[in-house]
Amino acid sequence: MEPIAVVEGIVGQGKRVGRTMGVPTANLPFPSAENRPENGIYVAEVVFPDENMRREEGVLSQGYHPTLPEGEPTVEVFLLNRHEDLYGKYIQIRYLQYIRPEIKFDSREALRLKMQEDIAAARAWFVKRAEEEK
């Protein structure tokens, strides 16, 4: 499958908001305008070039994060099936499917619940893709 977009770089420190909500993310700098798709939530695949092109399923958020807007815009990806320290690792993120736009929620809890829905949507997308590839 041809990705919508691809960004790559070294994972850096974020605001650690996702971690406090049980959804730790790997953060990359915001992509330049010519390489940047619409801000929002996407199904993603994370590739580890330094680890024999290992691939992991994920869900990503790109943009200004309107519910908790402190700091610069970012690309944050959550690995669906692994929890590992990615700080300092070089990764490539492939945007596979747009899920929804960024939304400003009334509370952190509302955001957390929507994040869980986004994770479920990404998991369902990967299951469907695997079934179609059989």
A tleap script that builds the chain and sets N, CA, C and O, in Angstrom:
source leaprc.protein.ff14SB
mol = sequence {
  NMET GLU PRO ILE ALA VAL VAL GLU GLY ILE
  VAL GLY GLN GLY LYS ARG VAL GLY ARG THR
  MET GLY VAL PRO THR ALA ASN LEU PRO PHE
  PRO SER ALA GLU ASN ARG PRO GLU ASN GLY
  ILE TYR VAL ALA GLU VAL VAL PHE PRO ASP
  GLU ASN MET ARG ARG GLU GLU GLY VAL LEU
  SER GLN GLY TYR HIE PRO THR LEU PRO GLU
  GLY GLU PRO THR VAL GLU VAL PHE LEU LEU
  ASN ARG HIE GLU ASP LEU TYR GLY LYS TYR
  ILE GLN ILE ARG TYR LEU GLN TYR ILE ARG
  PRO GLU ILE LYS PHE ASP SER ARG GLU ALA
  LEU ARG LEU LYS MET GLN GLU ASP ILE ALA
  ALA ALA ARG ALA TRP PHE VAL LYS ARG ALA
  GLU GLU GLU CLYS
}
set mol.1.N position { 0.839 -1.182 0.000 }
set mol.1.CA position { 0.000 0.000 0.000 }
set mol.1.C position { 0.879 1.238 0.000 }
set mol.1.O position { 1.825 1.344 0.780 }
set mol.2.N position { 0.559 2.163 -0.874 }
set mol.2.CA position { 1.297 3.420 -0.965 }
set mol.2.C position { 0.835 4.358 0.156 }
set mol.2.O position { -0.363 4.613 0.283 }
set mol.3.N position { 1.763 4.875 0.971 }
set mol.3.CA position { 1.353 5.755 2.069 }
set mol.3.C position { 0.890 7.122 1.568 }
set mol.3.O position { 1.272 7.565 0.485 }
set mol.4.N position { 0.068 7.776 2.370 }
set mol.4.CA position { -0.372 9.143 2.102 }
set mol.4.C position { 0.821 10.085 2.204 }
set mol.4.O position { 0.974 11.002 1.398 }
set mol.5.N position { 1.655 9.848 3.198 }
set mol.5.CA position { 2.843 10.665 3.449 }
set mol.5.C position { 3.817 9.842 4.275 }
set mol.5.O position { 3.448 8.828 4.868 }
set mol.6.N position { 5.061 10.292 4.305 }
set mol.6.CA position { 6.096 9.655 5.116 }
set mol.6.C position { 6.905 10.760 5.789 }
set mol.6.O position { 7.335 11.709 5.134 }
set mol.7.N position { 7.110 10.634 7.098 }
set mol.7.CA position { 8.017 11.527 7.817 }
set mol.7.C position { 9.026 10.655 8.537 }
set mol.7.O position { 8.739 9.508 8.881 }
set mol.8.N position { 10.198 11.202 8.760 }
set mol.8.CA position { 11.223 10.436 9.463 }
set mol.8.C position { 12.088 11.363 10.272 }
set mol.8.O position { 12.178 12.560 9.999 }
set mol.9.N position { 12.725 10.790 11.275 }
set mol.9.CA position { 13.605 11.570 12.118 }
set mol.9.C position { 13.924 10.828 13.395 }
set mol.9.O position { 13.576 9.660 13.572 }
set mol.10.N position { 14.598 11.541 14.277 }
set mol.10.CA position { 14.998 10.984 15.572 }
set mol.10.C position { 13.937 11.334 16.605 }
set mol.10.O position { 13.534 12.491 16.721 }
set mol.11.N position { 13.489 10.337 17.352 }
set mol.11.CA position { 12.457 10.529 18.367 }
set mol.11.C position { 12.997 11.422 19.476 }
set mol.11.O position { 14.070 11.178 20.028 }
set mol.12.N position { 12.228 12.461 19.789 }
set mol.12.CA position { 12.613 13.397 20.843 }
set mol.12.C position { 11.589 13.444 21.957 }
set mol.12.O position { 10.572 12.752 21.927 }
set mol.13.N position { 11.883 14.272 22.933 }
set mol.13.CA position { 10.992 14.443 24.080 }
set mol.13.C position { 9.756 15.224 23.665 }
set mol.13.O position { 9.845 16.188 22.905 }
set mol.14.N position { 8.609 14.803 24.167 }
set mol.14.CA position { 7.371 15.540 23.969 }
set mol.14.C position { 6.915 16.106 25.300 }
set mol.14.O position { 7.711 16.269 26.225 }
set mol.15.N position { 5.629 16.404 25.389 }
set mol.15.CA position { 5.058 16.950 26.624 }
set mol.15.C position { 4.723 15.851 27.632 }
set mol.15.O position { 4.384 16.141 28.780 }
set mol.16.N position { 4.819 14.598 27.207 }
set mol.16.CA position { 4.519 13.427 28.039 }
set mol.16.C position { 3.059 13.345 28.473 }
set mol.16.O position { 2.738 12.687 29.463 }
set mol.17.N position { 2.179 14.010 27.737 }
set mol.17.CA position { 0.753 13.959 28.047 }
set mol.17.C position { 0.197 12.574 27.753 }
set mol.17.O position { -0.552 12.024 28.561 }
set mol.18.N position { 0.553 12.005 26.610 }
set mol.18.CA position { 0.069 10.675 26.259 }
set mol.18.C position { 0.439 9.639 27.301 }
set mol.18.O position { -0.371 8.778 27.644 }
set mol.19.N position { 1.655 9.719 27.800 }
set mol.19.CA position { 2.118 8.767 28.820 }
set mol.19.C position { 1.219 8.826 30.054 }
set mol.19.O position { 0.892 7.787 30.628 }
set mol.20.N position { 0.813 10.036 30.471 }
set mol.20.CA position { -0.041 10.166 31.658 }
set mol.20.C position { -1.436 9.606 31.419 }
set mol.20.O position { -2.174 9.346 32.369 }
set mol.21.N position { -1.800 9.419 30.140 }
set mol.21.CA position { -3.113 8.875 29.799 }
set mol.21.C position { -3.030 7.415 29.378 }
set mol.21.O position { -4.005 6.858 28.874 }
set mol.22.N position { -1.868 6.788 29.582 }
set mol.22.CA position { -1.698 5.385 29.226 }
set mol.22.C position { -1.431 5.146 27.759 }
set mol.22.O position { -1.545 4.018 27.280 }
set mol.23.N position { -1.074 6.207 27.035 }
set mol.23.CA position { -0.820 6.115 25.599 }
set mol.23.C position { 0.514 6.813 25.303 }
set mol.23.O position { 0.523 7.910 24.743 }
set mol.24.N position { 1.644 6.187 25.675 }
set mol.24.CA position { 2.937 6.836 25.425 }
set mol.24.C position { 3.215 6.949 23.929 }
set mol.24.O position { 2.978 6.011 23.168 }
set mol.25.N position { 3.716 8.103 23.524 }
set mol.25.CA position { 3.954 8.340 22.102 }
set mol.25.C position { 5.412 8.654 21.824 }
set mol.25.O position { 6.146 9.130 22.690 }
set mol.26.N position { 5.811 8.374 20.590 }
set mol.26.CA position { 7.120 8.777 20.072 }
set mol.26.C position { 6.883 10.060 19.282 }
set mol.26.O position { 5.989 10.116 18.438 }
set mol.27.N position { 7.676 11.082 19.552 }
set mol.27.CA position { 7.475 12.401 18.962 }
set mol.27.C position { 8.552 12.743 17.951 }
set mol.27.O position { 9.745 12.572 18.202 }
set mol.28.N position { 8.102 13.233 16.797 }
set mol.28.CA position { 9.009 13.730 15.761 }
set mol.28.C position { 8.706 15.202 15.518 }
set mol.28.O position { 7.600 15.662 15.801 }
set mol.29.N position { 9.683 15.944 14.993 }
set mol.29.CA position { 9.422 17.345 14.652 }
set mol.29.C position { 8.322 17.452 13.599 }
set mol.29.O position { 8.125 16.543 12.793 }
set mol.30.N position { 7.619 18.565 13.621 }
set mol.30.CA position { 6.555 18.841 12.653 }
set mol.30.C position { 7.160 18.891 11.258 }
set mol.30.O position { 8.166 19.570 11.053 }
set mol.31.N position { 6.569 18.186 10.293 }
set mol.31.CA position { 7.142 18.156 8.943 }
set mol.31.C position { 7.004 19.497 8.221 }
set mol.31.O position { 6.110 20.290 8.516 }
set mol.32.N position { 7.899 19.729 7.277 }
set mol.32.CA position { 7.831 20.947 6.476 }
set mol.32.C position { 6.552 20.943 5.642 }
set mol.32.O position { 5.977 19.885 5.386 }
set mol.33.N position { 6.116 22.108 5.228 }
set mol.33.CA position { 4.824 22.257 4.545 }
set mol.33.C position { 4.701 21.382 3.306 }
set mol.33.O position { 3.628 20.836 3.047 }
set mol.34.N position { 5.774 21.235 2.534 }
set mol.34.CA position { 5.669 20.463 1.291 }
set mol.34.C position { 5.509 18.966 1.531 }
set mol.34.O position { 5.057 18.246 0.640 }
set mol.35.N position { 5.869 18.491 2.711 }
set mol.35.CA position { 5.758 17.061 3.028 }
set mol.35.C position { 4.626 16.749 3.998 }
set mol.35.O position { 4.498 15.611 4.448 }
set mol.36.N position { 3.806 17.737 4.327 }
set mol.36.CA position { 2.860 17.575 5.421 }
set mol.36.C position { 1.432 17.372 4.922 }
set mol.36.O position { 0.900 18.219 4.204 }
set mol.37.N position { 0.808 16.251 5.299 }
set mol.37.CA position { -0.615 16.080 4.994 }
set mol.37.C position { -1.454 16.907 5.975 }
set mol.37.O position { -0.914 17.569 6.862 }
set mol.38.N position { -2.748 16.861 5.808 }
set mol.38.CA position { -3.681 17.565 6.690 }
set mol.38.C position { -3.469 17.122 8.139 }
set mol.38.O position { -3.261 15.938 8.403 }
set mol.39.N position { -3.523 18.069 9.073 }
set mol.39.CA position { -3.429 17.723 10.486 }
set mol.39.C position { -4.590 16.822 10.869 }
set mol.39.O position { -5.689 16.942 10.327 }
set mol.40.N position { -4.339 15.919 11.808 }
set mol.40.CA position { -5.388 15.022 12.275 }
set mol.40.C position { -4.823 13.724 12.800 }
set mol.40.O position { -3.642 13.623 13.133 }
set mol.41.N position { -5.685 12.740 12.867 }
set mol.41.CA position { -5.356 11.420 13.397 }
set mol.41.C position { -5.314 10.436 12.230 }
set mol.41.O position { -6.191 10.450 11.366 }
set mol.42.N position { -4.283 9.579 12.210 }
set mol.42.CA position { -4.063 8.644 11.101 }
set mol.42.C position { -3.704 7.253 11.615 }
set mol.42.O position { -3.114 7.107 12.685 }
set mol.43.N position { -4.066 6.245 10.844 }
set mol.43.CA position { -3.491 4.913 11.001 }
set mol.43.C position { -2.077 5.025 10.445 }
set mol.43.O position { -1.865 5.648 9.405 }
set mol.44.N position { -1.117 4.430 11.127 }
set mol.44.CA position { 0.273 4.583 10.702 }
set mol.44.C position { 1.046 3.284 10.844 }
set mol.44.O position { 0.671 2.380 11.592 }
set mol.45.N position { 2.129 3.230 10.104 }
set mol.45.CA position { 3.097 2.145 10.237 }
set mol.45.C position { 4.429 2.793 10.574 }
set mol.45.O position { 4.849 3.752 9.925 }
set mol.46.N position { 5.086 2.263 11.589 }
set mol.46.CA position { 6.382 2.789 12.002 }
set mol.46.C position { 7.452 1.812 11.548 }
set mol.46.O position { 7.392 0.619 11.844 }
set mol.47.N position { 8.434 2.338 10.822 }
set mol.47.CA position { 9.531 1.529 10.295 }
set mol.47.C position { 10.803 1.929 11.038 }
set mol.47.O position { 11.062 3.111 11.263 }
set mol.48.N position { 11.590 0.923 11.413 }
set mol.48.CA position { 12.850 1.134 12.120 }
set mol.48.C position { 14.000 0.775 11.179 }
set mol.48.O position { 14.429 -0.379 11.153 }
set mol.49.N position { 14.513 1.746 10.400 }
set mol.49.CA position { 15.577 1.455 9.433 }
set mol.49.C position { 16.830 0.853 10.068 }
set mol.49.O position { 17.513 0.043 9.442 }
set mol.50.N position { 17.136 1.243 11.305 }
set mol.50.CA position { 18.338 0.732 11.969 }
set mol.50.C position { 18.133 -0.651 12.582 }
set mol.50.O position { 19.064 -1.216 13.157 }
set mol.51.N position { 16.936 -1.195 12.468 }
set mol.51.CA position { 16.621 -2.514 13.022 }
set mol.51.C position { 16.073 -3.422 11.928 }
set mol.51.O position { 15.016 -4.035 12.075 }
set mol.52.N position { 16.817 -3.492 10.829 }
set mol.52.CA position { 16.467 -4.382 9.719 }
set mol.52.C position { 15.069 -4.088 9.159 }
set mol.52.O position { 14.354 -4.998 8.740 }
set mol.53.N position { 14.693 -2.800 9.159 }
set mol.53.CA position { 13.402 -2.335 8.623 }
set mol.53.C position { 12.200 -2.946 9.361 }
set mol.53.O position { 11.141 -3.163 8.774 }
set mol.54.N position { 12.388 -3.217 10.657 }
set mol.54.CA position { 11.273 -3.714 11.482 }
set mol.54.C position { 10.089 -2.768 11.344 }
set mol.54.O position { 10.263 -1.552 11.272 }
set mol.55.N position { 8.886 -3.329 11.306 }
set mol.55.CA position { 7.662 -2.536 11.149 }
set mol.55.C position { 6.728 -2.783 12.329 }
set mol.55.O position { 6.585 -3.909 12.807 }
set mol.56.N position { 6.100 -1.708 12.784 }
set mol.56.CA position { 5.129 -1.791 13.873 }
set mol.56.C position { 3.880 -1.004 13.490 }
set mol.56.O position { 3.963 0.029 12.827 }
set mol.57.N position { 2.732 -1.501 13.912 }
set mol.57.CA position { 1.465 -0.817 13.674 }
set mol.57.C position { 1.300 0.314 14.684 }
set mol.57.O position { 1.727 0.201 15.833 }
set mol.58.N position { 0.672 1.408 14.239 }
set mol.58.CA position { 0.480 2.526 15.143 }
set mol.58.C position { -0.683 3.412 14.758 }
set mol.58.O position { -1.342 3.211 13.738 }
set mol.59.N position { -0.915 4.396 15.602 }
set mol.59.CA position { -1.879 5.460 15.336 }
set mol.59.C position { -1.166 6.765 15.658 }
set mol.59.O position { -0.474 6.865 16.671 }
set mol.60.N position { -1.332 7.768 14.796 }
set mol.60.CA position { -0.591 9.008 15.008 }
set mol.60.C position { -1.504 10.211 15.060 }
set mol.60.O position { -2.601 10.227 14.502 }
set mol.61.N position { -1.007 11.215 15.754 }
set mol.61.CA position { -1.654 12.519 15.823 }
set mol.61.C position { -0.662 13.534 15.290 }
set mol.61.O position { 0.479 13.607 15.748 }
set mol.62.N position { -1.106 14.316 14.318 }
set mol.62.CA position { -0.261 15.374 13.770 }
set mol.62.C position { -0.983 16.699 13.930 }
set mol.62.O position { -2.149 16.825 13.558 }
set mol.63.N position { -0.295 17.686 14.480 }
set mol.63.CA position { -0.887 19.012 14.532 }
set mol.63.C position { -0.590 19.776 15.796 }
set mol.63.O position { 0.441 19.586 16.441 }
set mol.64.N position { -1.530 20.655 16.137 }
set mol.64.CA position { -1.363 21.606 17.233 }
set mol.64.C position { -1.961 21.123 18.540 }
set mol.64.O position { -1.771 21.767 19.572 }
set mol.65.N position { -2.671 20.018 18.525 }
set mol.65.CA position { -3.236 19.409 19.728 }
set mol.65.C position { -4.075 20.434 20.495 }
set mol.65.O position { -3.676 20.866 21.577 }
set mol.66.N position { -5.229 20.828 19.953 }
set mol.66.CA position { -5.997 21.953 20.480 }
set mol.66.C position { -6.506 21.806 21.914 }
set mol.66.O position { -6.771 22.816 22.565 }
set mol.67.N position { -6.652 20.591 22.424 }
set mol.67.CA position { -7.107 20.437 23.805 }
set mol.67.C position { -6.010 20.823 24.786 }
set mol.67.O position { -6.292 21.403 25.835 }
set mol.68.N position { -4.763 20.508 24.454 }
set mol.68.CA position { -3.599 20.820 25.298 }
set mol.68.C position { -2.538 21.464 24.401 }
set mol.68.O position { -1.540 20.823 24.071 }
set mol.69.N position { -2.743 22.727 24.004 }
set mol.69.CA position { -1.941 23.315 22.930 }
set mol.69.C position { -0.556 23.845 23.303 }
set mol.69.O position { 0.094 24.456 22.455 }
set mol.70.N position { -0.087 23.645 24.507 }
set mol.70.CA position { 1.221 24.172 24.872 }
set mol.70.C position { 2.302 23.596 23.959 }
set mol.70.O position { 2.260 22.421 23.597 }
set mol.71.N position { 3.253 24.424 23.600 }
set mol.71.CA position { 4.379 23.944 22.803 }
set mol.71.C position { 4.122 24.007 21.312 }
set mol.71.O position { 3.096 24.510 20.853 }
set mol.72.N position { 5.070 23.488 20.580 }
set mol.72.CA position { 5.042 23.496 19.122 }
set mol.72.C position { 4.176 22.351 18.596 }
set mol.72.O position { 3.949 21.371 19.306 }
set mol.73.N position { 3.693 22.465 17.358 }
set mol.73.CA position { 2.984 21.334 16.755 }
set mol.73.C position { 3.935 20.151 16.586 }
set mol.73.O position { 5.142 20.330 16.418 }
set mol.74.N position { 3.385 18.958 16.632 }
set mol.74.CA position { 4.217 17.753 16.547 }
set mol.74.C position { 3.535 16.656 15.746 }
set mol.74.O position { 2.364 16.748 15.376 }
set mol.75.N position { 4.309 15.628 15.498 }
set mol.75.CA position { 3.807 14.340 15.030 }
set mol.75.C position { 4.089 13.371 16.168 }
set mol.75.O position { 5.239 13.205 16.575 }
set mol.76.N position { 3.043 12.729 16.685 }
set mol.76.CA position { 3.182 11.769 17.779 }
set mol.76.C position { 2.584 10.450 17.338 }
set mol.76.O position { 1.474 10.418 16.805 }
set mol.77.N position { 3.306 9.359 17.553 }
set mol.77.CA position { 2.794 8.050 17.158 }
set mol.77.C position { 2.810 7.105 18.355 }
set mol.77.O position { 3.776 7.058 19.116 }
set mol.78.N position { 1.724 6.357 18.504 }
set mol.78.CA position { 1.572 5.348 19.547 }
set mol.78.C position { 1.654 3.985 18.889 }
set mol.78.O position { 0.911 3.704 17.949 }
set mol.79.N position { 2.554 3.130 19.372 }
set mol.79.CA position { 2.661 1.768 18.846 }
set mol.79.C position { 1.547 0.918 19.451 }
set mol.79.O position { 1.374 0.882 20.669 }
set mol.80.N position { 0.803 0.244 18.597 }
set mol.80.CA position { -0.352 -0.525 19.060 }
set mol.80.C position { 0.020 -1.793 19.813 }
set mol.80.O position { -0.708 -2.206 20.715 }
set mol.81.N position { 1.134 -2.417 19.462 }
set mol.81.CA position { 1.433 -3.746 19.993 }
set mol.81.C position { 2.724 -3.848 20.790 }
set mol.81.O position { 3.107 -4.942 21.205 }
set mol.82.N position { 3.389 -2.744 21.007 }
set mol.82.CA position { 4.648 -2.760 21.764 }
set mol.82.C position { 4.756 -1.485 22.570 }
set mol.82.O position { 4.284 -0.428 22.151 }
set mol.83.N position { 5.373 -1.591 23.715 }
set mol.83.CA position { 5.673 -0.414 24.524 }
set mol.83.C position { 7.168 -0.459 24.797 }
set mol.83.O position { 7.648 -1.290 25.568 }
set mol.84.N position { 7.894 0.444 24.155 }
set mol.84.CA position { 9.343 0.466 24.320 }
set mol.84.C position { 9.827 1.902 24.308 }
set mol.84.O position { 9.162 2.788 23.772 }
set mol.85.N position { 10.978 2.125 24.894 }
set mol.85.CA position { 11.586 3.452 24.922 }
set mol.85.C position { 12.183 3.736 23.548 }
set mol.85.O position { 13.103 3.045 23.113 }
set mol.86.N position { 11.665 4.743 22.874 }
set mol.86.CA position { 12.125 5.064 21.524 }
set mol.86.C position { 12.963 6.336 21.470 }
set mol.86.O position { 13.407 6.726 20.390 }
set mol.87.N position { 13.190 6.991 22.605 }
set mol.87.CA position { 13.967 8.235 22.598 }
set mol.87.C position { 15.322 8.024 21.939 }
set mol.87.O position { 16.052 7.089 22.269 }
set mol.88.N position { 15.643 8.909 21.002 }
set mol.88.CA position { 16.929 8.855 20.321 }
set mol.88.C position { 16.984 7.897 19.148 }
set mol.88.O position { 17.990 7.861 18.440 }
set mol.89.N position { 15.931 7.115 18.918 }
set mol.89.CA position { 15.926 6.177 17.787 }
set mol.89.C position { 15.473 6.889 16.518 }
set mol.89.O position { 14.641 7.796 16.553 }
set mol.90.N position { 16.040 6.457 15.405 }
set mol.90.CA position { 15.643 6.969 14.099 }
set mol.90.C position { 14.482 6.122 13.600 }
set mol.90.O position { 14.602 4.902 13.491 }
set mol.91.N position { 13.351 6.771 13.293 }
set mol.91.CA position { 12.179 6.047 12.800 }
set mol.91.C position { 11.617 6.726 11.552 }
set mol.91.O position { 11.872 7.899 11.279 }
set mol.92.N position { 10.858 5.952 10.824 }
set mol.92.CA position { 10.114 6.448 9.668 }
set mol.92.C position { 8.641 6.148 9.952 }
set mol.92.O position { 8.290 5.028 10.324 }
set mol.93.N position { 7.789 7.152 9.775 }
set mol.93.CA position { 6.358 6.964 10.003 }
set mol.93.C position { 5.640 7.089 8.672 }
set mol.93.O position { 5.759 8.097 7.975 }
set mol.94.N position { 4.893 6.048 8.331 }
set mol.94.CA position { 4.116 6.023 7.087 }
set mol.94.C position { 2.643 6.250 7.433 }
set mol.94.O position { 2.049 5.463 8.171 }
set mol.95.N position { 2.065 7.308 6.910 }
set mol.95.CA position { 0.653 7.634 7.109 }
set mol.95.C position { -0.160 6.747 6.165 }
set mol.95.O position { -0.034 6.867 4.946 }
set mol.96.N position { -0.987 5.865 6.711 }
set mol.96.CA position { -1.708 4.904 5.878 }
set mol.96.C position { -3.173 5.250 5.632 }
set mol.96.O position { -3.677 5.049 4.527 }
set mol.97.N position { -3.857 5.765 6.642 }
set mol.97.CA position { -5.293 6.044 6.499 }
set mol.97.C position { -5.685 7.184 7.432 }
set mol.97.O position { -5.369 7.158 8.622 }
set mol.98.N position { -6.365 8.170 6.896 }
set mol.98.CA position { -6.873 9.287 7.695 }
set mol.98.C position { -8.049 8.791 8.529 }
set mol.98.O position { -8.939 8.120 8.006 }
set mol.99.N position { -8.060 9.117 9.823 }
set mol.99.CA position { -9.163 8.733 10.707 }
set mol.99.C position { -10.101 9.913 10.949 }
set mol.99.O position { -11.311 9.798 10.751 }
set mol.100.N position { -9.540 11.057 11.382 }
set mol.100.CA position { -10.387 12.209 11.713 }
set mol.100.C position { -9.527 13.463 11.866 }
set mol.100.O position { -8.302 13.379 11.959 }
set mol.101.N position { -10.187 14.637 11.890 }
set mol.101.CA position { -9.441 15.874 12.132 }
set mol.101.C position { -9.126 16.042 13.618 }
set mol.101.O position { -9.644 15.313 14.463 }
set mol.102.N position { -8.273 17.011 13.915 }
set mol.102.CA position { -8.034 17.380 15.308 }
set mol.102.C position { -9.319 17.974 15.877 }
set mol.102.O position { -10.066 18.651 15.170 }
set mol.103.N position { -9.568 17.716 17.146 }
set mol.103.CA position { -10.760 18.228 17.822 }
set mol.103.C position { -10.333 18.812 19.160 }
set mol.103.O position { -9.466 18.254 19.833 }
set mol.104.N position { -10.933 19.927 19.550 }
set mol.104.CA position { -10.710 20.476 20.885 }
set mol.104.C position { -11.766 19.874 21.809 }
set mol.104.O position { -12.964 20.080 21.615 }
set mol.105.N position { -11.312 19.131 22.810 }
set mol.105.CA position { -12.213 18.486 23.761 }
set mol.105.C position { -12.376 19.358 24.997 }
set mol.105.O position { -11.529 20.200 25.294 }
set mol.106.N position { -13.480 19.146 25.717 }
set mol.106.CA position { -13.771 19.933 26.911 }
set mol.106.C position { -12.932 19.518 28.112 }
set mol.106.O position { -12.800 20.280 29.070 }
set mol.107.N position { -12.362 18.308 28.067 }
set mol.107.CA position { -11.590 17.820 29.214 }
set mol.107.C position { -10.549 16.804 28.758 }
set mol.107.O position { -10.615 16.265 27.654 }
set mol.108.N position { -9.587 16.562 29.644 }
set mol.108.CA position { -8.590 15.521 29.377 }
set mol.108.C position { -9.257 14.154 29.285 }
set mol.108.O position { -8.844 13.310 28.491 }
set mol.109.N position { -10.286 13.937 30.095 }
set mol.109.CA position { -10.978 12.644 30.078 }
set mol.109.C position { -11.677 12.423 28.742 }
set mol.109.O position { -11.640 11.318 28.202 }
set mol.110.N position { -12.308 13.453 28.207 }
set mol.110.CA position { -12.953 13.330 26.894 }
set mol.110.C position { -11.909 13.023 25.825 }
set mol.110.O position { -12.153 12.216 24.928 }
set mol.111.N position { -10.754 13.664 25.920 }
set mol.111.CA position { -9.652 13.388 24.992 }
set mol.111.C position { -9.189 11.943 25.140 }
set mol.111.O position { -9.001 11.246 24.143 }
set mol.112.N position { -9.004 11.491 26.375 }
set mol.112.CA position { -8.541 10.121 26.618 }
set mol.112.C position { -9.505 9.099 26.009 }
set mol.112.O position { -9.076 8.129 25.385 }
set mol.113.N position { -10.790 9.319 26.192 }
set mol.113.CA position { -11.783 8.392 25.640 }
set mol.113.C position { -11.737 8.373 24.115 }
set mol.113.O position { -11.848 7.309 23.505 }
set mol.114.N position { -11.576 9.540 23.495 }
set mol.114.CA position { -11.500 9.592 22.033 }
set mol.114.C position { -10.220 8.921 21.544 }
set mol.114.O position { -10.220 8.275 20.496 }
set mol.115.N position { -9.127 9.071 22.297 }
set mol.115.CA position { -7.879 8.399 21.927 }
set mol.115.C position { -8.077 6.886 21.916 }
set mol.115.O position { -7.553 6.198 21.040 }
set mol.116.N position { -8.825 6.370 22.878 }
set mol.116.CA position { -9.096 4.932 22.916 }
set mol.116.C position { -9.919 4.506 21.698 }
set mol.116.O position { -9.697 3.428 21.147 }
set mol.117.N position { -10.865 5.346 21.278 }
set mol.117.CA position { -11.638 5.055 20.065 }
set mol.117.C position { -10.734 5.058 18.831 }
set mol.117.O position { -10.874 4.211 17.948 }
set mol.118.N position { -9.807 6.018 18.779 }
set mol.118.CA position { -8.878 6.091 17.645 }
set mol.118.C position { -7.995 4.846 17.587 }
set mol.118.O position { -7.734 4.313 16.508 }
set mol.119.N position { -7.542 4.388 18.744 }
set mol.119.CA position { -6.721 3.179 18.807 }
set mol.119.C position { -7.528 1.979 18.310 }
set mol.119.O position { -7.018 1.158 17.548 }
set mol.120.N position { -8.784 1.880 18.740 }
set mol.120.CA position { -9.649 0.785 18.281 }
set mol.120.C position { -9.864 0.859 16.773 }
set mol.120.O position { -9.864 -0.169 16.097 }
set mol.121.N position { -10.045 2.061 16.244 }
set mol.121.CA position { -10.233 2.222 14.793 }
set mol.121.C position { -8.987 1.787 14.033 }
set mol.121.O position { -9.089 1.142 12.990 }
set mol.122.N position { -7.814 2.134 14.548 }
set mol.122.CA position { -6.565 1.730 13.889 }
set mol.122.C position { -6.397 0.214 13.936 }
set mol.122.O position { -6.021 -0.400 12.937 }
set mol.123.N position { -6.672 -0.386 15.080 }
set mol.123.CA position { -6.577 -1.853 15.182 }
set mol.123.C position { -7.514 -2.524 14.177 }
set mol.123.O position { -7.126 -3.475 13.500 }
set mol.124.N position { -8.746 -2.026 14.085 }
set mol.124.CA position { -9.721 -2.597 13.151 }
set mol.124.C position { -9.242 -2.442 11.708 }
set mol.124.O position { -9.445 -3.342 10.892 }
set mol.125.N position { -8.616 -1.322 11.389 }
set mol.125.CA position { -8.107 -1.100 10.037 }
set mol.125.C position { -7.032 -2.135 9.701 }
set mol.125.O position { -7.030 -2.694 8.604 }
set mol.126.N position { -6.121 -2.389 10.642 }
set mol.126.CA position { -5.061 -3.373 10.392 }
set mol.126.C position { -5.632 -4.788 10.256 }
set mol.126.O position { -5.156 -5.566 9.429 }
set mol.127.N position { -6.638 -5.129 11.054 }
set mol.127.CA position { -7.276 -6.446 10.937 }
set mol.127.C position { -7.909 -6.590 9.557 }
set mol.127.O position { -7.741 -7.615 8.898 }
set mol.128.N position { -8.632 -5.570 9.125 }
set mol.128.CA position { -9.277 -5.611 7.811 }
set mol.128.C position { -8.241 -5.740 6.702 }
set mol.128.O position { -8.432 -6.513 5.763 }
set mol.129.N position { -7.146 -4.993 6.801 }
set mol.129.CA position { -6.098 -5.075 5.779 }
set mol.129.C position { -5.500 -6.473 5.728 }
set mol.129.O position { -5.258 -7.003 4.644 }
set mol.130.N position { -5.257 -7.081 6.897 }
set mol.130.CA position { -4.694 -8.434 6.938 }
set mol.130.C position { -5.645 -9.440 6.293 }
set mol.130.O position { -5.205 -10.342 5.579 }
set mol.131.N position { -6.938 -9.290 6.540 }
set mol.131.CA position { -7.921 -10.197 5.936 }
set mol.131.C position { -7.961 -10.031 4.424 }
set mol.131.O position { -8.094 -11.015 3.696 }
set mol.132.N position { -7.849 -8.801 3.946 }
set mol.132.CA position { -7.867 -8.541 2.506 }
set mol.132.C position { -6.625 -9.083 1.805 }
set mol.132.O position { -6.668 -9.409 0.619 }
set mol.133.N position { -5.515 -9.179 2.544 }
set mol.133.CA position { -4.263 -9.657 1.955 }
set mol.133.C position { -4.177 -11.170 1.914 }
set mol.133.O position { -3.246 -11.710 1.317 }
set mol.134.N position { -5.123 -11.875 2.532 }
set mol.134.CA position { -5.096 -13.349 2.545 }
set mol.134.C position { -5.402 -13.896 1.178 }
set mol.134.O position { -5.425 -15.112 0.990 }
savepdb mol mol.pdb
quit
